[in-house]
Amino acid sequence: MSDFAFIFPGQGSQFIGMGKEFADAFPAAKAVFEEVDDALSQDLSGLIWSGSEDDLKLTANTQPALMAVSVAAMRALETAHGIGAGKAKFVAGHSLGEYSALASAGAISVGDCAKVLRVRGNAMQDAVPAGEGAMAALLGASPEQAAALCAAGASEGPCEIANDNAPGQIVISGAKAAVELAISGAKEAGVKKAVLLPVSAPFHCSLMQPAADAMAEALSGIVLQSPSAPVVANVTAVAGQDPDAIRKQLIDQVTGQVRWTESVQYMAAAGVKTTIEAGAGKVLSVMNRRTVRELEGLTMGTPDEIEAVAERLSGAS
């Protein structure tokens, strides 16, 4: 039985130039970017590789862009070394990374995934008027402390835990006044640090319901198949392969909590000893070590790293 999982990063990991080395070195990786460009009728790959950082940071561009880079890394590994998502015990992704996991595991086509993520990015951006929502990181907070601060802030509007990323790293989301009230009580509650995040909308909270409705409509017309490896869902922190359940979880994820700490604990408890972060950056690998110290974290962001991962897994697959 495989003792590794492929994991896929979410928004915030993007940078100009990401994935260009994959496209240059692997025809299968280049084909992923071409498929995304065709699906969106946009030269997104040109934006990713040589565009402006401000344009790449637009949510509607960031989401399909990060997916393209992650899937390109996986296609490169599979075509060059015969190691695909189906060889892993699990696949899992953080927020939009869950779509990368599904595309890598063949549950959704790359073109459909790009189109759905474009809808998702636009819908999440448009769900709340600019300036009315906010997100904040609570550093050194327990889930109980975060929940208490959210309850205190709720007198000013919705205020909820959005991401439980790692022990001591929780993100809250909601109405701006509610999040600010929660922050004001953080020090007294024993939280080391509470800071507003530079985000464009309050993701993963009930204010995103209009975006969830848009995703329900978008996903209703998309073919989903059983993925080649069980996908650990953000909203349940449990793995599954049923397409109908996956569709519902993707809709629930828009307003629901990203239960990443529990997801990592779940994978480790099931025997995962190594996670492989496919795509841009190493944010998840760093967070995972805070959650399960003995978990080995590999990254796959360059052709050289793909070769190193293939060599490392040659005896595990």
C-alpha positions as CSV (number, residue, x, y, z in Angstrom):
1,M,0.0,0.0,0.0
2,S,1.3,3.4,-0.9
3,D,2.5,5.5,2.0
4,F,2.5,8.9,0.2
5,A,-0.1,11.5,-0.8
6,F,-0.1,14.2,-3.4
7,I,-1.2,17.6,-2.1
8,F,-2.1,20.8,-4.0
9,P,-1.6,24.4,-2.9
10,G,-4.3,27.1,-2.8
11,Q,-4.4,30.9,-3.4
12,G,-1.4,32.8,-2.2
13,S,1.2,30.4,-3.7
14,Q,1.2,32.0,-7.1
15,F,4.1,33.9,-8.7
16,I,5.0,35.1,-12.2
17,G,6.9,32.5,-14.1
18,M,5.5,29.4,-12.2
19,G,5.3,26.3,-14.3
20,K,7.3,27.7,-17.3
21,E,10.1,25.2,-16.7
22,F,7.6,22.3,-16.8
23,A,6.2,23.5,-20.1
24,D,9.7,23.8,-21.6
25,A,10.8,20.4,-20.4
26,F,7.7,18.2,-20.7
27,P,5.4,18.2,-23.7
28,A,2.6,16.8,-21.5
29,A,2.9,19.7,-19.2
30,K,2.8,22.2,-22.0
31,A,-0.3,20.5,-23.3
32,V,-2.0,21.2,-19.9
33,F,-1.4,25.0,-20.3
34,E,-2.7,24.9,-23.9
35,E,-5.8,23.1,-22.7
36,V,-6.5,25.7,-20.1
37,D,-5.9,28.6,-22.6
38,D,-8.3,27.0,-25.1
39,A,-10.9,26.4,-22.4
40,L,-10.8,30.0,-21.2
41,S,-10.3,31.5,-24.7
42,Q,-7.4,33.4,-23.0
43,D,-3.6,33.4,-23.1
44,L,-3.5,32.6,-19.4
45,S,-0.2,30.8,-19.8
46,G,1.3,34.1,-21.1
47,L,0.0,35.9,-18.1
48,I,1.3,33.3,-15.8
49,W,4.8,33.3,-17.3
50,S,5.3,37.0,-18.2
51,G,2.3,39.0,-17.2
52,S,1.9,41.5,-14.3
53,E,1.7,40.3,-10.7
54,D,-1.5,42.4,-10.2
55,D,-3.2,40.6,-13.1
56,L,-2.2,37.2,-11.8
57,K,-3.4,38.1,-8.3
58,L,-7.0,38.6,-9.6
59,T,-8.9,35.7,-8.1
60,A,-10.4,34.8,-11.5
61,N,-6.9,34.3,-12.9
62,T,-5.2,32.9,-9.8
63,Q,-7.4,29.9,-9.4
64,P,-7.2,28.4,-12.9
65,A,-3.5,29.4,-13.1
66,L,-2.5,27.5,-9.9
67,M,-4.5,24.5,-11.0
68,A,-2.7,24.5,-14.4
69,V,0.7,24.5,-12.8
70,S,-0.2,21.7,-10.3
71,V,-1.7,19.5,-13.0
72,A,1.2,20.2,-15.3
73,A,3.6,18.9,-12.6
74,M,1.6,15.8,-12.2
75,R,1.4,15.1,-16.0
76,A,5.1,15.6,-16.2
77,L,5.7,13.0,-13.4
78,E,3.3,10.6,-14.9
79,T,4.5,10.7,-18.5
80,A,8.2,10.7,-17.6
81,H,8.1,8.2,-14.8
82,G,4.8,6.4,-14.8
83,I,3.8,7.8,-11.4
84,G,0.3,9.3,-11.5
85,A,-2.2,10.3,-8.8
86,G,-3.6,6.8,-8.8
87,K,-0.4,5.5,-7.2
88,A,-1.0,7.6,-4.1
89,K,-2.9,6.6,-1.0
90,F,-4.7,10.0,-1.1
91,V,-4.8,13.3,-2.9
92,A,-5.9,16.5,-1.2
93,G,-5.8,20.2,-1.9
94,H,-6.2,23.4,0.0
95,S,-9.3,25.3,-1.1
96,L,-8.9,25.7,-4.8
97,G,-6.2,23.0,-4.6
98,E,-9.0,20.5,-4.1
99,Y,-9.9,21.1,-7.8
100,S,-6.2,20.5,-8.8
101,A,-6.4,17.2,-6.9
102,L,-9.6,16.2,-8.7
103,A,-8.2,17.1,-12.1
104,S,-4.9,15.3,-11.4
105,A,-6.9,12.2,-10.4
106,G,-9.0,12.3,-13.5
107,A,-12.3,13.1,-11.8
108,I,-12.7,16.3,-13.9
109,S,-11.2,17.3,-17.3
110,V,-8.6,20.1,-17.2
111,G,-10.7,22.2,-19.5
112,D,-13.8,21.8,-17.4
113,C,-11.8,22.5,-14.3
114,A,-10.4,25.7,-15.7
115,K,-13.9,26.9,-16.6
116,V,-15.4,26.0,-13.2
117,L,-12.5,27.8,-11.4
118,R,-13.1,30.9,-13.5
119,V,-16.7,30.9,-12.4
120,R,-15.6,30.2,-8.8
121,G,-13.1,33.1,-8.8
122,N,-15.5,35.6,-10.3
123,A,-18.4,34.5,-8.0
124,M,-16.3,34.6,-4.8
125,Q,-15.0,38.1,-5.7
126,D,-18.5,39.3,-6.5
127,A,-20.3,37.8,-3.5
128,V,-19.5,40.6,-1.1
129,P,-19.1,44.3,-2.0
130,A,-15.5,45.5,-1.8
131,G,-14.6,46.7,1.7
132,E,-17.5,45.0,3.5
133,G,-15.7,41.7,4.3
134,A,-12.4,40.8,5.8
135,M,-10.2,37.9,6.9
136,A,-7.7,37.7,9.7
137,A,-5.0,35.2,10.8
138,L,-5.0,34.2,14.4
139,L,-1.5,33.0,15.3
140,G,-1.1,30.9,18.4
141,A,-4.8,30.4,18.7
142,S,-6.5,27.1,19.5
143,P,-9.7,26.2,17.6
144,E,-11.6,26.9,20.9
145,Q,-10.1,30.3,21.2
146,A,-10.8,31.1,17.6
147,A,-14.4,30.0,18.0
148,A,-14.9,32.2,21.1
149,L,-13.5,35.2,19.3
150,C,-15.8,34.5,16.3
151,A,-18.8,34.3,18.7
152,A,-17.7,37.7,20.2
153,G,-17.4,39.3,16.8
154,A,-20.7,37.9,15.6
155,S,-22.6,40.8,17.2
156,E,-21.4,42.9,14.3
157,G,-22.2,40.3,11.6
158,P,-21.1,36.9,10.3
159,C,-17.7,35.9,11.8
160,E,-16.5,32.3,11.3
161,I,-13.4,30.1,11.2
162,A,-12.5,29.8,7.5
163,N,-9.2,27.8,7.6
164,D,-7.8,25.6,10.3
165,N,-4.4,25.4,8.6
166,A,-2.1,24.0,11.3
167,P,-1.9,24.1,15.1
168,G,-1.7,27.7,16.1
169,Q,-2.6,29.0,12.6
170,I,-6.3,29.7,12.1
171,V,-7.9,32.1,9.7
172,I,-11.3,33.7,10.4
173,S,-13.6,35.4,7.9
174,G,-16.7,37.5,7.8
175,A,-18.1,41.0,7.9
176,K,-15.3,43.5,8.3
177,A,-16.7,45.0,11.5
178,A,-17.2,41.5,13.0
179,V,-13.7,40.4,12.1
180,E,-12.2,43.6,13.5
181,L,-14.1,43.1,16.8
182,A,-12.8,39.6,17.0
183,I,-9.3,40.9,16.5
184,S,-9.7,43.5,19.2
185,G,-10.3,40.8,21.8
186,A,-7.6,38.4,20.7
187,K,-4.8,39.6,23.0
188,E,-7.1,39.4,26.1
189,A,-8.1,35.9,24.9
190,G,-4.5,34.7,25.0
191,V,-3.9,34.7,21.2
192,K,-0.3,35.6,20.3
193,K,-1.1,37.7,17.3
194,A,-4.1,38.6,15.2
195,V,-3.7,40.4,11.8
196,L,-6.0,41.4,9.0
197,L,-5.1,39.6,5.7
198,P,-4.7,41.5,2.4
199,V,-7.5,39.6,0.7
200,S,-10.1,40.9,-1.7
201,A,-13.1,39.0,-0.2
202,P,-14.1,37.1,2.9
203,F,-13.7,33.5,1.6
204,H,-15.0,30.4,3.3
205,C,-17.8,31.9,5.3
206,S,-21.6,32.2,5.0
207,L,-21.2,35.5,3.2
208,M,-20.1,33.5,0.2
209,Q,-23.5,31.9,-0.2
210,P,-24.1,33.7,-3.6
211,A,-20.9,32.1,-4.8
212,A,-21.9,28.7,-3.5
213,D,-25.2,29.1,-5.5
214,A,-23.2,30.0,-8.6
215,M,-21.0,26.9,-8.1
216,A,-24.0,24.6,-7.7
217,E,-25.2,25.8,-11.1
218,A,-21.8,25.6,-12.8
219,L,-21.0,22.1,-11.4
220,S,-24.4,20.8,-12.4
221,G,-23.3,20.8,-16.0
222,I,-19.9,19.2,-15.4
223,V,-19.1,15.5,-15.7
224,L,-17.5,14.2,-12.6
225,Q,-16.0,10.7,-12.5
226,S,-14.6,8.7,-9.6
227,P,-11.0,9.9,-9.0
228,S,-8.1,7.4,-9.4
229,A,-7.2,8.0,-5.7
230,P,-9.4,8.9,-2.7
231,V,-9.7,12.7,-2.3
232,V,-9.7,14.1,1.2
233,A,-12.3,16.8,1.2
234,N,-11.8,20.2,2.8
235,V,-15.2,20.3,4.4
236,T,-15.2,16.7,5.9
237,A,-11.4,15.9,6.4
238,V,-12.3,12.4,5.2
239,A,-11.5,10.7,1.9
240,G,-14.0,9.6,-0.7
241,Q,-14.4,8.8,-4.4
242,D,-18.1,9.1,-5.0
243,P,-18.7,11.8,-7.7
244,D,-22.1,12.9,-6.3
245,A,-20.6,13.4,-2.8
246,I,-17.6,15.3,-4.4
247,R,-19.9,17.6,-6.2
248,K,-21.8,18.5,-3.0
249,Q,-18.5,18.9,-1.1
250,L,-17.2,21.4,-3.7
251,I,-20.4,23.5,-3.3
252,D,-20.2,23.3,0.5
253,Q,-16.5,24.2,0.4
254,V,-17.3,27.8,-0.8
255,T,-19.0,28.7,2.5
256,G,-17.4,26.0,4.6
257,Q,-14.3,25.6,6.7
258,V,-11.0,24.3,5.1
259,R,-10.2,21.7,7.7
260,W,-6.6,21.2,6.7
261,T,-5.2,20.3,10.1
262,E,-7.7,17.5,10.4
263,S,-7.1,16.4,6.8
264,V,-3.3,16.1,7.4
265,Q,-4.0,14.2,10.7
266,Y,-6.4,11.9,8.9
267,M,-3.9,11.1,6.2
268,A,-1.1,10.5,8.7
269,A,-3.3,8.2,10.8
270,A,-4.1,6.2,7.7
271,G,-0.4,5.5,7.1
272,V,0.8,8.4,4.9
273,K,4.4,9.1,5.7
274,T,5.3,11.5,2.9
275,T,3.3,14.3,1.2
276,I,4.3,15.6,-2.2
277,E,3.2,19.2,-2.9
278,A,2.7,19.5,-6.7
279,G,2.8,22.9,-8.2
280,A,3.8,26.4,-6.9
281,G,5.6,26.9,-3.6
282,K,5.9,24.9,-0.4
283,V,3.3,26.5,1.9
284,L,1.4,23.3,2.6
285,S,4.6,21.3,3.3
286,V,5.6,23.8,6.0
287,M,2.2,23.8,7.6
288,N,2.0,20.0,7.5
289,R,5.2,19.6,9.6
290,R,3.6,21.8,12.3
291,T,0.7,19.4,12.3
292,V,2.5,16.0,12.2
293,R,6.2,16.5,12.9
294,E,7.4,13.2,11.5
295,L,5.6,13.7,8.2
296,E,8.1,14.0,5.3
297,G,7.3,16.8,2.9
298,L,8.5,16.8,-0.7
299,T,7.8,19.6,-3.3
300,M,7.4,19.3,-7.0
301,G,7.8,22.9,-8.4
302,T,10.7,22.4,-10.9
303,P,11.8,19.7,-13.3
304,D,14.7,18.8,-11.0
305,E,12.3,18.3,-8.1
306,I,10.1,16.0,-10.3
307,E,13.2,13.9,-10.9
308,A,14.0,13.8,-7.2
309,V,10.4,12.8,-6.3
310,A,10.5,10.1,-9.0
311,E,13.7,8.7,-7.6
312,R,12.3,8.9,-4.0
313,L,9.1,7.1,-5.0
314,S,10.7,4.4,-7.2
315,G,10.5,1.9,-4.3
316,A,7.2,3.2,-2.9
317,S,4.9,2.9,-5.9
